[in-house]
Amino acid sequence: MSRALWWLLACSRTATAVLMTTATRAATTNDWGAVPGLLKRREVSAVFVEDAASLIDGAGWATALEGAAEVVVECDCCVEDVASTLTEAFWPDDASYASQAAPGFVQLARRFDECLGAASDGGRVRVRATVAVGGRATQPCPRLHTDDVVLRGLVVLEGSPTVVAPGARLDVDHLLPTWALKADPDGEELSPPPGAACLLKGRRWPGLFAPAAAHRSPAPTEGRRVLLALDRLCDV
């Protein structure tokens, strides 16, 4: 490779990286209808929807068994099927708790799908529920990372919230020269409001230089943590 061509490629990569490091932030709303518009904004990498946990009756999570369960919500999803899966995983001796929680799972999945707009997988959403108690079990992803999805939804029903760094650009740091790696006030870590749905753009989010939201699990705790993760079915 000629020296001139090498220099052109190097400058091109650096210019692209600088363009991609435009400061990004998290937006907070209590209106699900406002989320699609917020996600279309390039400077927004994460959206917190307040009080999303209220869609799901959380009274029984204190008695749920430790474990995980996955349900797929589709257009013709049957709430009874969701309740059956939750009963088997978390409340084998008392199906009433699962029956209370199941309608909220379906409603939350449909709200999440509406946020995807044209990126929807035909209304198919996977909801993974995890109940963990103590230590590393409550901290599955301790380091900042981005997800290889279009959009990920995280809702903490009990325990410490997910930590988000909306201004961090992990996907382009390796392209930047040392002088460009400056402290960014928008890169500070923050937590969504208690009970909020945390909607995080992933690396597959459509658009030129679309920012993926960096996030991590909270610090280890001996307490109980109940987490819901929502994804397009085709992403998982």
Buried (B, 14 or more C-beta within 10 A) or exposed (E): EEEEEEEEEEEEEBEEBBEBBEBBBBBEBEEBEBBBBBBEEBEBBBBBBBEBBEBBBBEBBEEBEEEEBEBBBBEEBEBEBBBBBBBBBBBEEEBEBBBBBBBBBBBBBBBBBBBBBEBBBEBBBBBBBBBBBEEEBBBEEEEBBBBEBBBBBBBBBBBBBBBBBBBBBBBBEEBBEEEEEEEBEBBEBBBBBEBBBBBBBBBBBEEEEBBBBBBBBBEBBEEBBBBBBBBBBEBB
